[in-house]
């Protein structure tokens, strides 16, 4: 298989992020051969640990697929959902598995935050990105005690589902988190 045929296959199948094992299966050769094949393909880049992406992949797509299961959250999720004007150069990914920071991904750093397994909810696949809902991103901010000002700003925006926010806070089973969410919701302007 030629590089151009491989690239055409990926485009046809709408595959933008894949593992070395996937490439080996597609081209019908060993992983060792596939690694060499991919290293010579100018349209393919390697991010870390046998994960590759095409030029059509977004940084968010790649970041959310480095560790499984994981999802983009915190201020990165708020930016993804257009709930903040901040343009962070770090994509925050949450998982119950540990992973080291990824230093360079098209000018972005990917930073992993470890959470308990019971906090792995409230996210889904949006435009091929595993990302927290806005409400879950706010819960994660309170849970990790990071970007709390932005979480409060998102609550004040009036663009969140407050019943879902309360349900997620209760699901966390962290009393302090529930108090923080209630306090922030009580401080929002009433219309």
N, C-alpha and C positions, 0 to 999 in steps of 0.2 A: 504494500500500500504506500502511495506517495503522500507527502505532507499535505498537498492540495486536496487529495481525496479524503484524508483524515479531517481536515478543516471543514470541508464541505459536509461530511457526515455530521460533525458536531453542530454546524449551523442548521442543517436540515432537522436534526433531532432537538434543537434548541438547548444544547448542553453547553454551559458556560464555565462550570466548575466541575472538576472530576478528579479522581484518584488515579494513581499509577496503575493499580490493578484494573481499573476500567479501561484505560488506554491499552494495556496489554491484551485485554479481551477483545477490544474493537479491532486492533490490528492483527490479532491472532498470533502473537509472539510472546516471548518470555518478558518478565518485568525488566530484566536487565537490558534487553533489546529496546523495550518501550522507553526506558529512561534515556537511552542514547538517542532514540528517534525523536523524543520530545525536546531534548536539549538542542537539537538542530532546527527545530520548527520556530520560525520567527514570530508566529502568531500566538504562541503558547508561552506562558510564564509560570514559573514555579514559585509558590509562596512559602511552604514549609512542610516537612514530613510527608512527601509524596503527594501533595495536593497541587493541582495545576489549574490554571484559568486562562480563558481566551481574552482577547482585547475587548470583547463585548460585555464581559462581566463587570458589574459594579463592585466597588470596594465593600459595600454592605453584603452583597451575595457571597463574596469570597470569605469575609470575616465570619459570617454566620455558619460556614461549612467547615471550618478548620477543626473544630471539636464537635463530636456528636454525643449527646444532645447539647445544644447551646442556642442562644438567641441574642440578638442585638438589643441592648436596653440602655437605661439611664438617659443621659442627655442625647446620646446618639439616636435613640428611638424617638425622642421628642423631635429631633431634627428631621428624621426620616418621615415622620407624620406631619411635618410643617407646623409644629406647635412651639417652636422657638426660632428666633432669627440668628442664634449663635451658630457658628460654623466650626464645630470642634474638629481638630486634626487627629483626634484619637477616636477610634471606634471601640466602644465598650461592649464586650461580649460576656454573658453570664452563663455559667455551667456549674454543675456540682463536681466536675472533673477539673483538675489543675492543668494549666498550660502556661508556658512562658509567653511573654510579650512578643509580638511579631513586629520587628522594627520598621520595615519599609514595605508598604503596599500602595503604590502609586501616590506617594506623598503622605499617606496616612499611617499611623501606628495602630496596631490592634492590641488592646489590653484586655486580658481576661480577669474576671472577678469570680471567685468561688462562692457559691451559695449552697445552702443545704438542699438536698434532693426534694424536700417537700415544698420548696419555693419554685419549682420548675412547672409553672402553669401560666396561663394568661398570654401566651404567645402563639403565633401561627405563621404561616407562609404567605407573604405578601410580595408580589412581583419577584418571586424566587429568592426572597430574603426571609430567613427565620427571625422575626422581630416581635418584641413585646408590644401589646396594645398600649395606647397612651396611658390608660389607667394602671396597667401593670408596671410600666416604666416608672410611674410616680411611686407605686408601692416599693419597687426596687430601690429607688432613691432614698426613701425613708428607712428601708430595711438596712441598707449599707451605710446610711448617714452620709451620702454624697450628693452634691448638687441639690440640696434641700430647697434653696431659694428658687431654683427652676421648677421644682416639684410644686411649691406653693404658687408660683406664677401660673403654672398649667392649671391648677385647681381654680384659681381666680379667673382664668380666661373664659370659663363657662362652656368650654368645648369638650368636657369630659362627661362620661356617663357616671353620675355620682352614686347611683345604686350599685353599679358594677365595682366602683372604687371601694365602697364600703364592704361589698361581698369579698373582694380580694383581700382587704385588710383583715377581715374575720378569718378567711381561709389560711392566712399566714400563721395563725395561732400564736402571734407575738403581741402581747398586751400593750407594750410600749408603742409598737407600730400602729396599733388600732387607735391609741390615744393621740398620736401625732396626726393621723389622718383626720380624726374627728375635730381636733383643734384647728387644723388648716381649713377644713370645710366650714367651720363656724366663723372663721375670720373672713371668708369670701364675701364680697359685696352682694347683697340681696337685691334682686331686680323686681 
